[in-house]
Amino acid sequence: MKRQLPKWSDLQPLLQFKTPDLNRRRARVNSAADVWDLRRIAKRRTPTGPFDYTDGAAELELGLSNARQAYRNVEFIPGVLRDVSDVDMSTTIAGAPSALPFGIAPTGFTRMMQAEGEIAGVQAAHAAGIPFSLSTMGTTSPERVAAAAPGSRRWFQLYLWNDRDASLELIRRAAASGFDTLMVTVDCAVAGARLRDVRNGLTVPPQLTVKTVLDASYRPEWWINFLTTEPLTFASFNHFDGTVAELMNKMFDPTLSFDDLEWLREIWKGKLFVKGVQTVDDAQKAVDHGADGVVLSNHGGRQLDRAPIPLHVLPAVREKLGKSAEIILDTGIMNGGDVVAAIAAGADFTLVGRAYLYGLMAGGRLGVDRMIDILSAETKRTMALLGVSSVGELTPDHVKLHARA
């Protein structure tokens, strides 16, 4: 092999050094190639209690791991020689457009994960043209969320309390603040056994103990933000001191029944979805009692462990409901391919919760933007490789759902 000294003209194109990004937060989140990378960043920057509240699930955490495994077991069936030069990811859900086939799910205690909380979420969602959902257990009021992103699509997730008058007042506040869709969550007769929270001694708000101080010693930004911003308050009530499970058991109504849906249907004039549906029969009953659609969800595996896998329940629910109601899917979505698989299998739309919170914990608003960008790029690429150029072209012919690997 003959050797020679390289010429400067040959070396010069190889010596193009990238200018470092002096915005360290932006550089950090932009280094993430997927949502799992955002999770790793989030874990480094967030105290154990809040991180585990997001990351964990109930008991053995099989409900979450099974839901994620279901997406890993999906087999895509691509078509070739299709024009996919222009892939349109927009869709319509709950009577209005969304630029992407996923939105941000309702999450509780959000500002406990990162101080920007719901404001970062709604502003990122608005910028991306997708819906943002505020939880009854959220940490920013409906009025402040609305003011932070005028013109955004906002949905409100409702836990019906024992105190129906208080629930009614909260519904009225959401309507007055321009929330166009109500999602009533029905899989919380009692709080699930979230053992990570128990082991961490997680309270609301987090308490300064020897353990938490040591845990915070190498995560100073989180504590500085937590201690120098307004105290943790809630979207729907003023204050609570105690464990997460104590709070949830105090609020949830174990007497909730399908008759309450009819009451909600009379009160709420916008779109009404029932969240936490896990069987075909319950999906049909929800529609029969006035719901415009259902959210197939096992609460991210945070309530009943070993609950049905939403992706596997989806085809039978779609067959039963036909086109009479819309179906939204959540739990386990960590990749744009997961979004595509859900839509192809029969969902009209999907919601992401943990992925959103991983982005938030990794970098506030910039992290949520990055999460949306990652899922969007993955969704678009998967659609193109499947040979489809619009969400409406996705059908069950594009996927095989294998029960086990």
C-alpha positions as a printed Julia matrix, in Angstrom:
405×3 Matrix{Float64}:
   0.0     0.0    0.0
   1.56    3.26  -1.13
   1.54    6.07   1.43
   1.82    9.84   1.08
   1.64   12.88   3.29
  -1.87   14.36   3.37
  -2.41   17.69   1.67
  -3.91   20.59   3.6
  -6.71   20.81   1.03
  -7.62   17.21   1.92
  -7.42   17.79   5.66
  -9.3    21.07   5.8
 -12.82   19.65   5.23
 -12.2    17.17   8.06
 -11.25   19.88  10.57
 -14.58   21.67  10.83
 -15.08   21.97  14.58
 -18.6    22.57  15.81
 -19.08   25.76  17.77
 -19.99   24.8   21.35
 -23.47   25.79  22.55
 -22.95   28.07  25.55
 -26.55   27.46  26.63
 -25.82   24.37  28.69
 -29.46   23.4   29.17
 -30.11   23.51  25.44
 -26.91   21.62  24.72
 -27.89   19.01  27.29
 -31.33   18.27  25.9
 -30.17   18.48  22.29
 -27.66   15.72  23.04
 -30.6    13.35  23.6
 -31.16   11.05  20.63
 -34.36    9.54  22.01
 -36.74    9.75  24.96
 -34.67    7.2   26.88
 -31.75    9.64  26.71
 -34.0    12.33  28.16
 -34.89    9.91  30.95
 -31.22    9.37  31.76
 -30.62   13.13  31.9
 -33.73   13.58  34.04
 -32.58   10.95  36.52
 -29.26   12.72  37.02
 -30.88   16.09  37.61
 -33.93   15.22  39.73
 -34.06   14.04  43.36
 -34.96   10.4   43.81
 -38.45   10.96  45.26
 -39.86   13.11  42.43
 -38.05   11.09  39.74
 -39.37    7.8   41.08
 -42.89    9.25  41.32
 -42.73    9.74  37.55
 -40.73    6.66  36.66
 -42.42    4.14  38.91
 -45.67    2.23  38.81
 -47.74    0.05  41.13
 -46.5    -2.98  43.06
 -44.3    -5.13  40.76
 -44.62   -2.52  37.97
 -45.73   -5.22  35.54
 -48.57   -3.12  34.16
 -46.06   -0.59  32.86
 -43.41   -3.05  31.7
 -46.02   -5.19  29.9
 -47.42   -2.15  28.1
 -43.96   -1.14  26.94
 -43.15   -4.7   25.92
 -46.3    -4.79  23.8
 -44.88   -1.97  21.65
 -41.52   -3.73  21.42
 -43.32   -6.81  20.13
 -45.1    -4.93  17.33
 -44.17   -6.04  13.83
 -44.6    -3.4   11.13
 -45.72   -4.38   7.61
 -44.28   -1.79   5.18
 -45.36   -0.96   1.68
 -42.72    0.08  -0.86
 -42.65    2.2   -4.01
 -45.01    4.78  -2.51
 -44.51    8.52  -2.76
 -43.6     9.61   0.77
 -41.83   12.82  -0.14
 -44.4    14.74   1.9
 -45.57   13.05   5.1
 -48.53   14.75   6.8
 -48.76   13.91  10.51
 -51.79   16.11  11.24
 -55.09   14.68  12.4
 -58.38   15.67  14.0
 -59.35   14.75  17.54
 -62.17   15.86  19.84
 -63.57   18.09  17.15
 -60.45   20.11  16.33
 -57.12   19.69  14.55
 -53.8    18.54  15.99
 -50.55   18.93  14.08
 -49.34   15.57  15.39
 -51.09   12.32  16.34
 -50.08   12.67  19.99
 -50.68   15.15  22.78
 -49.53   15.71  26.34
 -51.27   13.57  28.94
 -52.48   14.92  32.31
 -49.87   14.52  35.03
 -50.12   15.18  38.75
 -47.69   17.14  40.97
 -45.91   18.41  37.85
 -44.03   21.31  39.42
 -42.61   18.86  41.93
 -40.74   17.27  39.0
 -39.4    20.57  37.67
 -40.27   24.12  38.66
 -41.54   25.24  35.23
 -44.24   22.59  35.42
 -47.44   22.9   33.44
 -46.49   26.28  32.0
 -43.6    24.67  30.12
 -45.91   21.87  29.02
 -48.74   23.99  27.65
 -46.41   26.43  25.91
 -44.45   23.62  24.24
 -47.68   21.9   23.19
 -49.07   25.15  21.78
 -45.88   25.78  19.81
 -46.14   22.27  18.34
 -49.87   22.59  17.59
 -50.97   19.71  19.83
 -53.36   19.46  22.82
 -52.18   19.84  26.41
 -54.02   18.16  29.28
 -54.18   19.61  32.8
 -54.76   17.24  35.7
 -57.0    17.8   38.7
 -53.81   16.94  40.61
 -51.78   19.44  38.59
 -49.84   22.24  40.22
 -50.99   25.18  38.12
 -54.53   26.52  38.04
 -56.7    26.28  34.91
 -56.7    30.09  34.75
 -52.9    30.36  34.79
 -52.47   27.57  32.23
 -54.89   29.37  29.91
 -53.13   32.7   30.39
 -49.72   31.14  29.68
 -50.71   29.97  26.19
 -53.68   31.88  24.73
 -55.1    30.08  21.73
 -53.75   26.69  22.78
 -55.81   23.51  22.76
 -56.44   22.64  26.39
 -58.09   19.56  27.86
 -58.97   19.09  31.52
 -58.68   15.77  33.35
 -61.18   15.35  36.17
 -61.2    13.2   39.26
 -64.75   13.29  40.59
 -64.5    13.97  44.32
 -66.79   12.92  47.11
 -67.68   16.61  47.26
 -69.75   17.02  44.09
 -70.16   20.77  44.61
 -66.38   21.18  44.6
 -66.16   19.07  41.45
 -68.82   21.18  39.78
 -66.95   24.38  40.63
 -63.77   22.97  39.15
 -65.59   21.96  35.95
 -66.99   25.45  35.62
 -63.55   26.99  36.09
 -62.12   24.77  33.35
 -64.94   25.7   30.97
 -64.55   29.4   31.74
 -60.8    29.11  31.05
 -61.36   27.74  27.56
 -60.7    24.04  28.1
 -62.63   22.36  25.27
 -62.47   18.7   26.32
 -63.09   16.98  29.64
 -61.49   13.63  30.46
 -62.96   11.99  33.55
 -60.62    9.38  35.01
 -62.42    6.3   36.32
 -59.74    3.77  37.29
 -58.99    5.23  40.73
 -61.53    3.87  43.19
 -58.56    3.79  45.59
 -54.91    4.73  45.18
 -52.63    2.11  43.66
 -49.76    0.72  45.74
 -46.85    2.73  44.34
 -44.09    1.14  46.34
 -41.28    3.42  45.21
 -43.17    6.35  46.78
 -43.64    4.36  49.98
 -39.97    3.43  50.18
 -38.9     6.98  49.41
 -41.29    8.41  52.0
 -42.57   10.81  49.35
 -44.78   13.55  50.74
 -46.51   16.57  49.22
 -44.69   18.89  49.35
 -41.33   17.07  49.59
 -39.82   17.36  53.07
 -36.25   18.28  53.89
 -34.8    15.32  55.77
 -31.25   14.07  56.13
 -31.94   11.65  53.27
 -33.37   14.3   50.93
 -30.6    16.79  51.74
 -27.95   14.19  50.87
 -29.89   13.27  47.73
 -30.04   16.94  46.74
 -26.36   17.64  47.34
 -25.44   16.91  43.73
 -28.72   18.23  42.26
 -28.61   21.84  43.47
 -30.51   23.34  40.52
 -33.67   21.4   41.38
 -33.64   22.52  45.01
 -32.75   26.12  44.17
 -35.68   26.26  41.76
 -37.99   24.51  44.23
 -37.12   26.8   47.13
 -37.0    30.1   45.21
 -40.23   29.79  43.23
 -43.78   29.96  44.54
 -44.78   27.18  46.95
 -46.25   24.02  45.5
 -49.99   24.5   45.11
 -52.58   22.6   43.15
 -54.88   23.27  40.24
 -57.94   22.33  42.21
 -57.32   22.83  45.94
 -55.17   24.99  48.13
 -52.92   22.86  50.29
 -52.2    19.38  51.57
 -49.55   17.89  53.85
 -49.12   14.14  53.72
 -48.14   11.25  51.49
 -49.27   10.96  47.9
 -51.39    7.9   48.7
 -53.12    9.7   51.59
 -53.99   12.61  49.34
 -55.37   10.4   46.57
 -57.44    8.26  48.91
 -58.91   11.4   50.45
 -59.94   12.78  47.04
 -61.07    9.74  45.06
 -64.7     8.67  45.18
 -65.13    4.86  45.38
 -68.89    5.2   44.72
 -68.37    6.56  41.19
 -70.67    4.83  38.68
 -71.87    5.11  35.09
 -74.77    7.24  36.34
 -72.24    9.95  37.15
 -71.32   10.08  33.47
 -74.85   11.11  32.61
 -74.61   13.86  35.22
 -71.35   15.06  33.68
 -72.82   14.91  30.18
 -75.59   17.29  31.26
 -73.12   19.73  32.8
 -70.22   19.68  30.35
 -70.98   21.15  26.92
 -67.67   20.27  25.26
 -66.25   16.89  24.29
 -66.36   14.26  27.04
 -63.93   11.34  27.23
 -63.74    8.57  29.82
 -60.13    7.83  30.77
 -59.04    4.54  32.28
 -61.26    2.22  30.24
 -59.71   -1.25  29.99
 -62.39   -3.57  28.6
 -64.63   -3.72  25.55
 -67.84   -3.75  27.6
 -66.85   -0.7   29.64
 -65.94    1.19  26.47
 -69.41    0.54  25.08
 -71.09    1.49  28.37
 -69.15    4.74  28.51
 -70.4     5.72  25.07
 -73.92    4.59  25.9
 -73.88    6.91  28.93
 -72.92    9.97  26.92
 -69.16    9.92  26.32
 -67.84   11.13  22.97
 -64.92    8.77  23.29
 -62.71    6.73  25.57
 -59.08    6.79  26.62
 -57.81    3.21  26.74
 -55.37    3.39  29.61
 -54.21    1.42  32.63
 -53.04    4.68  34.25
 -49.47    4.07  33.21
 -49.46    0.93  35.3
 -49.88    3.07  38.41
 -53.19    1.68  39.67
 -54.0    -2.02  39.13
 -50.79   -3.92  38.49
 -51.0    -6.58  35.76
 -53.93   -4.69  34.25
 -54.92   -5.21  30.6
 -52.46   -3.87  28.03
 -54.18   -0.95  26.25
 -52.58   -1.71  22.87
 -53.87   -5.28  22.99
 -57.38   -4.22  24.05
 -57.54   -1.63  21.26
 -58.52   -3.76  18.22
 -61.52   -5.32  19.98
 -62.69   -1.94  21.28
 -62.41   -0.43  17.81
 -64.4    -3.31  16.34
 -67.09   -2.86  18.99
 -67.38    0.92  18.76
 -66.82    1.23  15.03
 -66.87    4.89  14.09
 -69.39    5.83  16.77
 -66.75    7.16  19.17
 -63.14    8.28  19.2
 -60.44    6.21  20.89
 -57.36    7.69  22.5
 -54.56    5.44  23.76
 -51.93    5.98  26.44
 -49.52    3.98  28.64
 -46.1     2.83  27.55
 -45.47    5.17  24.6
 -41.77    6.09  24.44
 -41.13    6.28  20.7
 -42.76    7.68  17.59
 -43.03    4.13  16.3
 -45.24    3.39  19.3
 -47.51    6.26  18.24
 -47.7     4.92  14.68
 -48.42    1.39  15.92
 -51.3     2.62  18.09
 -52.87    4.64  15.27
 -52.5     1.76  12.82
 -54.08   -0.65  15.31
 -57.2     1.49  15.57
 -56.59    4.51  17.83
 -57.54    7.99  16.71
 -54.94    9.66  18.92
 -52.36    9.0   21.63
 -51.18   10.71  24.81
 -47.7    10.77  26.34
 -47.16   11.33  30.05
 -43.82    9.97  31.25
 -42.07   11.01  28.04
 -43.29   14.56  28.65
 -42.1    14.55  32.27
 -38.7    13.11  31.34
 -38.25   16.02  28.96
 -39.45   18.49  31.59
 -37.06   17.13  34.23
 -34.19   17.07  31.73
 -34.51   20.72  30.75
 -37.78   22.51  31.5
 -39.48   23.99  28.46
 -36.48   23.2   26.25
 -36.68   19.58  27.34
 -40.39   19.33  26.52
 -39.72   20.89  23.11
 -36.98   18.33  22.54
 -39.27   15.46  23.53
 -41.89   16.61  21.02
 -39.25   17.02  18.32
 -37.91   13.51  18.95
 -41.33   11.83  18.87
 -42.33   13.87  15.83
 -39.22   12.88  13.87
 -39.62    9.22  14.83
 -43.3     9.26  13.87
 -42.6    10.86  10.5
 -39.74    8.5    9.71
 -41.77    5.41  10.66
 -44.69    6.53   8.51
 -42.4     7.13   5.54
 -40.74    3.73   5.93
 -44.18    2.12   6.12
 -45.05    3.78   2.83
 -47.8     6.06   4.11
 -47.97    9.81   3.65
 -50.8    10.68   6.05
 -52.18    9.51   9.38
 -55.44    8.5    7.69
 -53.6     5.93   5.56
 -52.52    3.9    8.6
 -54.58    0.71   8.97
 -54.36   -2.6   10.86
 -52.72   -4.02   7.74
 -49.58   -2.11   8.75
 -49.08   -3.88  12.09
 -49.04   -7.26  13.73
 -49.55   -7.24  17.49
 -47.69  -10.15  19.03
 -48.71  -11.04  22.57
 -45.17  -12.06  23.59
 -41.74  -11.79  22.03
